[in-house]
């Protein structure tokens, strides 16, 4: 835990951003902020290497709050550079959902950087077990009323599934990559994705498929009516300065970064 705490103090964390695109025109519709740890003398550390450690202490709350502030600051920088803006998504830990200060943390960051609430999206992972569902629903409802967008991440892999979808005030359902990898060849995956899209549509929710890595997957998702996609085929995560060109062009370039 001390390593994460000192890394925060020493400004060793940063975001790489991955584009989200609509499936009709491959138009850029959003970005996801993906955490990286710039450890001195090492390559970049990825979230799976350290986030679980932070979940067992309050460190992950501090790190998550840093992420909200960093995303708002970056949006303000892009706006100052007169770039077109799209919503930026930041991952929330389940421990943050239990933090009574979360709403005011988000509100303070938005106001400090003069960012419209609709440009911030908070992703709640379904794979995390929410201890106090009433508290989580209450704070997310306040954030949604403020104008912040809410997404349910890793859908289909977690503890509650349909219960989360019923209880949480989300705008978007993100279908986990494990259902996308073989969607063009595995009929079961196609049926699962198709039924998820139909369910989300009936609930007036947006659907995004994660982990799209080839044209066959994209074509299948288009045929099933999936509205948005994200993955290496369209855009690899990149630092903020590299993403500026993507914002300026506002379109996807499949395979160009492979």
Rosetta blueprint (number, residue, H / E / L):
1 X L
2 X H
3 X H
4 X H
5 X H
6 X H
7 X H
8 X H
9 X H
10 X L
11 X L
12 X L
13 X E
14 X E
15 X E
16 X E
17 X E
18 X E
19 X E
20 X E
21 X E
22 X E
23 X L
24 X L
25 X L
26 X L
27 X E
28 X E
29 X E
30 X E
31 X E
32 X E
33 X E
34 X E
35 X E
36 X E
37 X E
38 X E
39 X L
40 X L
41 X L
42 X L
43 X L
44 X E
45 X E
46 X E
47 X H
48 X H
49 X H
50 X L
51 X H
52 X H
53 X H
54 X H
55 X H
56 X L
57 X L
58 X L
59 X H
60 X H
61 X H
62 X H
63 X H
64 X H
65 X H
66 X H
67 X H
68 X H
69 X H
70 X H
71 X H
72 X H
73 X H
74 X H
75 X H
76 X H
77 X H
78 X H
79 X H
80 X H
81 X L
82 X L
83 X L
84 X L
85 X L
86 X L
87 X E
88 X E
89 X E
90 X E
91 X E
92 X E
93 X L
94 X H
95 X H
96 X H
97 X H
98 X L
99 X L
100 X L
101 X L
102 X H
103 X H
104 X H
105 X H
106 X H
107 X H
108 X H
109 X H
110 X H
111 X H
112 X H
113 X L
114 X L
115 X L
116 X L
117 X H
118 X H
119 X H
120 X E
121 X E
122 X E
123 X E
124 X E
125 X E
126 X L
127 X L
128 X L
129 X L
130 X L
131 X L
132 X L
133 X H
134 X H
135 X H
136 X H
137 X H
138 X H
139 X H
140 X H
141 X H
142 X H
143 X H
144 X H
145 X H
146 X H
147 X L
148 X L
149 X E
150 X E
151 X E
152 X E
153 X E
154 X E
155 X E
156 X L
157 X L
158 X L
159 X L
160 X L
161 X L
162 X H
163 X H
164 X H
165 X H
166 X H
167 X H
168 X L
169 X L
170 X L
171 X L
172 X E
173 X E
174 X E
175 X E
176 X L
177 X H
178 X H
179 X H
180 X L
181 X L
182 X L
183 X L
184 X L
185 X L
186 X L
187 X H
188 X H
189 X H
190 X H
191 X H
192 X H
193 X H
194 X H
195 X H
196 X H
197 X H
198 X H
199 X H
200 X H
201 X H
202 X H
203 X L
204 X L
205 X L
206 X E
207 X E
208 X E
209 X E
210 X L
211 X L
212 X L
213 X L
214 X L
215 X H
216 X H
217 X H
218 X H
219 X H
220 X H
221 X H
222 X H
223 X H
224 X H
225 X L
226 X L
227 X L
228 X E
229 X E
230 X L
231 X L
232 X L
233 X L
234 X L
235 X L
236 X L
237 X L
238 X E
239 X L
240 X H
241 X H
242 X H
243 X H
244 X H
245 X H
246 X H
247 X H
248 X H
249 X H
250 X L
251 X E
252 X L
253 X L
254 X L
255 X L
256 X L
257 X L
258 X L
